[in-house]
Amino acid sequence: MARDEFDLIGHFFRRDTGAAPWLQLGIGDDAALLQLPPGESLAVTTDTLVAGRHFPHHADAFDIGWKALAVNLSDLAAMAARPLGVTLALTLPEADEAWLGAFSAGFFALAQQAGVPLIGGDTTRGPLSITVTALGAVAVTDALRRTGASAGDRLYVSGYPGDAGLGLALSLSTLPEPVRACLPAEARSLALARLARPTPRLALGLALRGLASAALDVSDGLLQDLGHLLAASGVGAELQVDALPLSPALQAWCASQDPLQATRWALAAGDDYELLFTAPAHRHDEIMALSASLALPLTCIGDILSSAGLRLTAAGRPWEHELPTGYLHFSGSSDDQAPTDSPPASRP
């Protein structure tokens, strides 16, 4: 028997993700009620993922559920906000229970891990799209913004940007089979996992309160997102291309293929949802200690300058290769062209 909207919500999306003392009323009424923690402001972010635009129609439903939540939690992490809850609006061509079961399993796997409750949403019929709104809390004085970078700060990135670029190339089968065969199976699996199930850096975002001066997450490509930060702060930067951290997957690529392509993915592919942040130079040792405590690479990749513009260098000299751009909204293109059925998922 076909389920109506309320049956779907009750069966697939009414779940306990742990104690949330700030949640006074969740799913089941016309609106949720949250008690904002004393002294904190509400941080709100929304992302929409559209089938055939942000993910292929054949993408695994578990991965779609995970990523739809992950990209929103990543925005909260970039603001140093603690998640309070999320809403989910699903537009579905049909009530496919197998798909919904896998989607909700992926969504709640991350929600449980992050301790964030689903507090409301909507379902409707139409072309497949997913909209998640995430709510977080942070004191205004603790919130990380794009406007805080100053000349003399150092520039850092978490994790390994570029893995998702390799993962996208693998998932779209744009790499010739001999090239794919040169990559170890472990490297292929790692890159595909980083594309399908990114890790929102929530713990890092909270730890950067009072330590970082500015931050954002890398969704549209490191260069493009860095440009947003520099413009907002009114500063420039020197980015040391040879300091970019490359994951074991990209190192395996470099060993068997073109190292320049690995660098291009790290600079421009996006979809990694790592944090790019700045901090005063005298806080470097604290950041390295934080890296060790979180078991998460935090790599210094450059310096913030007073003069506008971005300089790319390697071994102290200008890096003179053609600059990749990153994902361009509405144009459906990036420097590494992807089929229109599945360009990198990124914020609207």
Secondary structure, DSSP 4 states (H G I P E B T S, - for coil): ----HHHHIIIII----S--TTEEE-TTSSS-EE-PPTT-EEEEEEEEEEBTTTB-TTS-HHHHHHHHHHHHHHHHHHTTPEEEEEEEEEEESS--HHHHHHHHHHHHHHHHHHT--EEEEEEEESS-EEEEEEEEEE-TTT---TT---TTEEEEEES-TTHHHHHHHHHTT-S-HHHHHHS-HHHHHHHHHHHHS----HHHHHHTTTT-SEEEE-SS-HHHHHHHHHHHHT-EEEEEGGG----HHHHHHHHHS-HHHHHHIIIII-----EEEEEEGGGHHHHHHHHHHHT--EEEEEEEESSSEEEEEETTEE--SPPP---BTTTTB-SS---TT-PPP---
